Amino acid sequence: MAEPIIRARQVEKYYAQPSENRIQVIAATDLSIAPDEIVALLGPSGSGKSTLLRMLAGLSRPSAGEVLWRGAPIAQAEANVGIVFQGFALFPWLTVFENVEAPLKARGMPAPQRREQSLKILDTVGLDGFQAAYPRELSGGMRQRVGFARALVVQPEVLFMDEPFSSLDVLTAENLRSELLELWQKKTIPTRAIFLVTHNIEEALLLADRILVLGRNPGQVRTDFRVTLAHPRGRRTPLFAQLTDYIYKVLTRPDVAPPDVPQSPGVRDQRQMHYQMLPHARPGGIAGLLELLIDYSGRADIYRLADDLAFEIDDLLPIVEAAQLLGFLKVEEGDAAITPEGRSYAESGILAQKDLFRKAAIEHVLLLRQITRALETKSDRSVPEEFFLDMLDEQFSSEETLRQLQTAVSWGRYAELFDFDASRRRFILPQADAEPATESRAE
């Protein structure tokens, strides 16, 4: 599993009273938010959902325990978060554009950059053409779009949402949820993780990769589980109905230990095994991006880099993500920064690049590591494709499973970790490659 962006360790929230007693809102709680996941927090009214969100976002200090941002106390770290509130919270005297640029203005960003970034996010969330409108001229759904744009304009690494759809009518809420999920899945927004507070069980199941349910008096996590349903999720599927019933029981029976989480047939507990989603990028594209970053002094704004290259951002992001997965670059506040390993890779010759890619792939990519080890343990150095399809199918849709395996084959062949016999649908480890010596592989 990837290192969490936010980690809460034994955080508590309580309020002292004139007597020696105190009002405990949140009991000692451990919680983490990892990259590439939507986490939903459910709980009954008064359980402390919003209080916990504010502590995780750095808006409120815990009474005890600590909240870490990438390993450092959040109060001392350069945490980049965006927050969408339940009640729009727009400035009525400002236009849509002025509301959206307000966070950038508060950060001291120069006007030309503010304008460019604000207009781009307005277009992304479907508000192009409404820049000069005032909040009073907009419907509830459009005002919440402005709220989303204002939260996203700072290019937050973590987006917090506190019941953002609860004040909207059913159809508007459904539409906004679908659009948010589409932006997330297509990686149109730079956000690495989303933390959603909601009281709507179906909403959590439709959006979240992971769901936490709070009990109350005091607030405490009663269950924390992964949702194994593939997108798009249908409300009428048996597992959706079972999970809905499971969450309802956890919420309404606080004195009873939570039952086992329902799973679809053959699905393992993904807390024990979680594959990264491999970005569909070629090794040559990764090398080309790293060489370009060196020309940009090792760091560049991703969106500006896409503009300079006349790339669609959707075409560039998979290459950025692949380089990040392999440890060749880091993404910080919308900037791609090359790492020492990435610089070494970009500046090396062909054979050395293969060696560096091979080491990075084995270290960082679980699927490639498993394929290689499976081949090395087989006497005939051969494993059927179906073996890995079955494992991936537990986490991804059938279509995405095939795409993941295709990318793994491309990377594995380039790194000379293994080959793939398309006629037999088998991964193979040629005898020459079975020797552990690195030199024999590079030749």
C-alpha positions in Angstrom: 0.0 0.0 0.0 1.1 3.6 -0.7 2.3 5.7 2.2 -0.7 7.7 3.6 -0.9 11.4 2.9 -2.7 12.0 6.2 -2.4 9.8 9.3 -4.2 10.4 12.5 -2.7 8.8 15.6 -4.9 8.4 18.7 -6.6 11.7 18.0 -9.3 12.8 20.5 -11.6 15.8 20.8 -13.1 16.7 24.1 -14.2 19.9 25.9 -13.3 20.6 29.5 -16.1 21.4 32.0 -16.0 23.5 35.2 -16.1 20.2 37.1 -13.5 17.5 36.6 -15.6 15.8 34.0 -15.3 16.6 30.2 -17.4 16.1 27.2 -15.8 13.6 24.9 -16.7 14.1 21.3 -14.1 11.8 19.5 -12.5 8.9 21.3 -8.9 8.0 20.6 -8.9 7.2 16.9 -6.4 6.0 14.4 -7.2 6.8 10.7 -5.3 7.2 7.5 -6.0 8.7 4.0 -3.9 7.1 1.2 -3.3 8.3 -2.3 -5.7 7.3 -5.1 -8.7 6.6 -2.8 -12.1 8.1 -2.0 -12.8 7.7 1.7 -16.4 8.1 2.9 -17.2 8.7 6.6 -20.7 7.8 7.7 -22.2 8.2 11.1 -25.4 9.2 12.9 -26.1 12.9 13.7 -23.9 14.1 16.6 -21.3 11.4 16.2 -18.5 13.9 15.4 -18.1 13.4 11.6 -17.5 17.1 10.9 -15.3 17.4 14.0 -13.1 14.6 12.8 -12.9 16.1 9.3 -11.8 19.5 10.6 -9.0 17.8 12.6 -7.8 15.8 9.6 -7.9 19.0 7.4 -5.8 20.9 10.0 -8.7 23.3 10.8 -9.0 22.2 14.4 -6.4 20.9 16.8 -7.1 17.6 18.5 -7.3 17.6 22.2 -4.9 14.6 22.3 -3.0 12.6 19.7 -1.6 14.0 16.5 -2.4 14.4 12.8 0.5 13.9 10.4 0.8 15.1 6.8 3.3 12.9 5.0 5.0 12.1 8.3 5.2 15.6 9.7 2.8 17.3 12.1 0.1 18.9 10.0 0.5 22.3 11.7 4.1 22.4 10.6 3.7 20.8 7.2 2.8 22.5 3.9 -0.5 20.7 3.7 -2.5 21.5 0.5 -6.2 20.8 1.1 -9.4 22.0 -0.4 -12.8 21.9 1.4 -16.3 21.8 0.0 -19.0 22.8 2.6 -22.6 21.7 2.9 -23.9 25.3 2.8 -22.2 26.7 -0.3 -20.4 29.4 1.8 -19.9 31.8 -1.1 -19.3 35.5 -0.8 -22.6 37.0 -2.1 -21.0 40.3 -3.1 -18.4 38.6 -5.3 -18.9 37.2 -8.8 -18.4 33.5 -9.6 -14.9 34.3 -10.9 -14.0 36.4 -7.8 -15.3 33.7 -5.5 -13.2 31.1 -7.2 -10.0 33.2 -7.3 -10.3 34.2 -3.7 -8.2 31.4 -2.2 -5.4 32.1 -4.8 -5.6 35.8 -3.9 -5.3 34.9 -0.3 -2.1 32.9 -1.1 -0.6 35.9 -2.8 -0.6 34.5 -6.3 0.0 37.1 -9.1 -3.1 38.2 -10.9 -2.3 36.7 -14.4 -1.7 33.3 -12.8 -4.8 33.6 -10.7 -6.9 34.4 -13.8 -5.5 31.5 -15.8 -5.9 28.9 -13.0 -9.4 30.1 -12.1 -10.7 30.1 -15.7 -9.3 26.6 -16.2 -11.1 25.1 -13.2 -14.3 27.0 -14.0 -14.3 25.3 -17.4 -13.5 21.9 -15.8 -16.5 22.0 -13.5 -18.9 23.3 -16.2 -19.1 26.9 -15.2 -17.6 28.5 -18.4 -19.8 31.5 -19.3 -20.9 32.1 -15.7 -17.8 34.0 -14.6 -19.6 37.4 -14.2 -22.7 36.0 -12.5 -23.4 36.5 -8.8 -24.4 33.6 -6.4 -28.0 34.9 -6.1 -28.4 34.4 -9.9 -27.5 30.7 -9.7 -29.4 27.6 -8.8 -28.4 25.5 -5.8 -26.6 23.0 -8.0 -24.7 25.8 -9.8 -23.7 27.4 -6.5 -22.3 24.1 -5.3 -20.3 23.9 -8.5 -18.8 27.2 -7.6 -17.9 25.7 -4.2 -16.2 22.7 -5.9 -14.3 25.1 -8.2 -13.1 27.2 -5.3 -11.9 24.1 -3.5 -10.2 22.7 -6.5 -8.6 25.9 -7.8 -5.7 25.5 -5.3 -5.0 22.1 -6.8 -5.4 20.3 -3.5 -3.7 17.1 -2.8 -6.6 16.1 -0.5 -10.2 17.3 -1.1 -12.4 17.3 1.9 -16.2 17.4 1.4 -18.6 17.9 4.3 -22.0 16.6 3.2 -21.7 18.6 -0.1 -24.8 17.2 -1.7 -27.2 17.2 1.2 -28.8 20.6 0.5 -29.5 19.8 -3.2 -32.5 18.1 -4.7 -32.2 14.4 -5.6 -31.6 14.8 -9.3 -29.1 17.7 -9.0 -27.2 15.8 -6.3 -27.1 12.7 -8.5 -25.8 14.7 -11.4 -23.0 16.4 -9.4 -21.9 13.1 -7.9 -21.6 11.5 -11.3 -19.6 14.5 -12.6 -17.3 14.5 -9.6 -16.7 10.8 -10.0 -15.9 11.2 -13.7 -13.4 14.0 -13.0 -11.8 11.8 -10.4 -11.6 8.6 -12.6 -10.3 10.5 -15.6 -7.8 12.3 -13.4 -8.9 15.7 -14.8 -8.3 17.2 -11.4 -4.9 16.9 -9.7 -6.4 15.7 -6.3 -4.8 12.6 -5.0 -7.4 11.7 -2.4 -11.0 12.6 -1.4 -12.4 12.5 2.1 -16.2 12.7 2.1 -18.5 13.1 5.1 -22.0 12.0 4.4 -25.1 10.7 6.1 -26.3 9.0 2.9 -25.4 5.3 2.7 -26.1 5.0 -1.0 -23.9 8.0 -1.7 -21.0 6.5 0.1 -21.4 3.2 -1.7 -21.7 4.9 -5.1 -18.5 7.0 -4.7 -16.1 5.5 -2.1 -13.3 3.1 -2.4 -13.3 2.8 1.4 -16.0 3.4 4.0 -15.7 4.2 7.7 -18.7 4.2 10.0 -18.6 6.1 13.3 -20.4 5.3 16.4 -21.3 8.0 18.9 -21.0 9.0 22.6 -18.1 9.3 22.0 -17.4 9.2 18.3 -15.3 6.1 17.3 -14.7 4.0 14.2 -16.9 1.0 14.3 -16.0 -0.4 10.9 -13.5 0.4 8.2 -13.7 -1.6 4.9 -13.1 -1.5 1.2 -15.8 -1.4 -1.4 -15.1 -4.1 -3.9 -17.8 -3.0 -6.4 -16.5 -2.0 -9.8 -17.6 1.3 -11.3 -20.2 2.2 -12.5 -22.1 0.9 -9.5 -25.7 -0.3 -9.8 -28.0 0.1 -6.8 -29.8 -3.1 -7.7 -26.8 -5.5 -7.6 -26.9 -8.1 -4.7 -23.7 -6.9 -3.2 -24.8 -3.2 -3.2 -28.0 -4.2 -1.3 -26.0 -6.4 1.1 -23.5 -3.6 1.9 -26.4 -1.1 2.4 -28.0 -3.5 4.9 -24.6 -4.0 6.6 -24.0 -0.3 7.1 -27.5 0.2 8.3 -27.0 -2.5 10.9 -23.7 -0.9 12.1 -25.4 2.5 12.4 -28.5 1.4 14.2 -27.1 -1.3 16.5 -24.4 0.5 18.5 -24.4 -2.2 21.2 -23.8 -5.1 18.9 -20.5 -6.0 17.4 -20.4 -5.3 13.6 -21.0 -8.4 11.5 -18.6 -9.5 8.8 -18.4 -7.2 5.8 -20.3 -8.8 2.8 -18.1 -9.8 -0.1 -18.9 -10.8 -3.6 -18.0 -14.5 -4.3 -14.3 -15.1 -4.6 -13.2 -11.6 -3.5 -10.5 -11.5 -1.0 -10.1 -9.0 1.8 -8.3 -6.2 -0.1 -6.8 -4.9 3.1 -4.4 -7.8 2.7 -3.6 -7.2 -1.0 -4.1 -4.0 -3.0 -2.7 -3.6 -6.4 -1.7 -0.1 -7.6 -3.5 0.9 -10.8 -0.7 0.9 -13.4 -0.9 4.1 -15.5 -1.0 3.2 -19.1 2.3 4.8 -20.2 5.2 3.5 -22.2 8.8 3.5 -20.7 9.9 5.7 -23.7 7.3 8.3 -22.7 8.5 8.2 -19.1 12.1 8.7 -20.2 11.1 11.6 -22.5 9.2 13.4 -19.7 12.1 13.1 -17.4 14.5 14.5 -20.0 12.1 17.4 -20.5 12.0 18.1 -16.7 15.8 18.3 -16.6 15.5 21.1 -19.3 13.0 22.8 -17.0 15.6 22.8 -14.1 14.0 19.6 -12.7 10.6 21.0 -11.8 7.6 22.2 -13.8 3.9 22.9 -13.4 2.1 19.9 -14.9 -0.7 21.9 -16.6 1.8 24.5 -18.0 4.0 21.7 -19.2 1.1 20.2 -21.0 0.3 23.5 -22.7 4.0 24.0 -23.7 4.0 20.6 -25.3 0.6 21.0 -26.9 -0.6 17.9 -25.0 -4.0 17.3 -23.6 -3.6 17.0 -19.8 -5.3 13.6 -19.9 -2.5 12.4 -22.2 0.3 13.7 -20.0 -1.1 12.7 -16.6 -0.6 8.9 -17.1 3.1 9.5 -17.9 3.5 11.7 -14.9 1.8 9.1 -12.7 3.9 6.2 -14.1 7.1 8.2 -13.4 5.8 9.0 -9.9 4.9 5.3 -9.2 8.5 4.2 -10.1 10.0 6.9 -7.9 11.4 8.9 -10.7 9.5 12.1 -9.8 7.3 13.6 -7.1 4.2 15.6 -7.6 3.9 18.6 -5.2 1.1 21.1 -5.4 0.6 20.6 -9.1 4.3 20.6 -9.9 6.3 17.6 -11.1 9.8 17.5 -9.5 12.4 15.0 -10.7 14.0 12.8 -8.1 17.7 11.9 -8.0 16.7 8.4 -9.3 14.7 10.0 -12.1 17.6 12.2 -13.1 20.0 9.2 -13.1 17.5 7.3 -15.3 17.1 10.2 -17.8 20.8 10.8 -18.1 21.8 7.1 -18.4 22.5 5.1 -21.6 20.0 2.5 -22.9 21.3 -0.5 -21.0 21.7 1.4 -17.7 18.2 2.7 -18.1 16.8 -0.8 -18.5 18.6 -1.8 -15.3 17.3 1.2 -13.4 13.8 0.7 -14.7 14.0 -3.0 -13.7 15.1 -2.2 -10.1 12.4 0.5 -9.7 9.7 -1.8 -11.1 10.5 -4.7 -8.8 10.7 -2.3 -5.8 7.5 -0.3 -6.4 5.1 -2.4 -8.5 3.5 -5.3 -6.7 2.1 -6.9 -9.9 5.5 -7.0 -11.7 7.1 -8.3 -8.5 4.6 -11.1 -8.2 4.9 -12.1 -11.9 8.6 -12.3 -11.7 8.6 -14.3 -8.4 6.0 -16.7 -9.7 8.1 -17.4 -12.8 11.3 -17.9 -10.8 9.6 -20.5 -8.6 8.2 -22.5 -11.5 10.4 -25.3 -12.8 9.4 -24.6 -16.4 9.7 -20.8 -15.9 6.1 -20.4 -17.3 2.8 -19.2 -15.7 -0.5 -18.9 -17.5 -2.0 -15.5 -18.0 -5.3 -16.6 -16.4 -3.5 -16.9 -13.0 -2.9 -13.2 -12.9 -6.2 -12.3 -14.5 -8.0 -14.0 -11.7 -6.1 -12.0 -9.1 -6.5 -8.6 -10.8 -10.2 -9.3 -11.5 -10.8 -9.2 -7.8 -10.0 -5.5 -7.8 -10.6 -4.1 -11.3 -13.3 -4.4 -13.9 -12.8 -7.0 -16.6 -11.8 -4.4 -19.1 -9.4 -2.7 -16.8 -7.9 -6.0 -15.8 -6.9 -6.7 -19.4 -5.4 -3.1 -19.7 -3.5 -3.6 -16.5 -2.0 -6.8 -17.7 -1.1 -5.3 -21.1 0.8 -2.5 -19.3 2.5 -5.0 -17.1 3.7 -7.0 -20.2 5.0 -3.8 -21.8 6.9 -2.8 -18.7 8.2 -6.3 -18.0 9.4 -6.8 -21.6 11.2 -3.4 -21.6 12.9 -4.2 -18.2 13.7 -7.7 -19.5 12.0 -9.2 -16.4 9.9 -11.6 -18.4 8.3 -12.2 -21.8 4.8 -13.1 -22.9 3.8 -15.8 -25.4 0.6 -14.5 -27.0 -0.2 -17.7 -28.8 -0.1 -19.7 -25.6 -1.3 -16.9 -23.3 1.6 -17.6 -20.9 4.2 -15.5 -19.2 7.7 -16.9 -19.6 11.1 -16.4 -18.2 13.6 -17.5 -20.8 16.4 -19.6 -19.4 19.0 -17.0 -20.2 17.0 -14.5 -18.1 16.5 -17.0 -15.2 20.1 -16.5 -14.0 20.2 -13.9 -11.3 23.2 -12.1 -12.7 22.2 -8.6 -13.9 24.9 -8.4 -16.6 23.3 -11.4 -18.5 20.0 -9.5 -18.7 21.5 -6.3 -19.9 23.3 -7.8 -22.8 
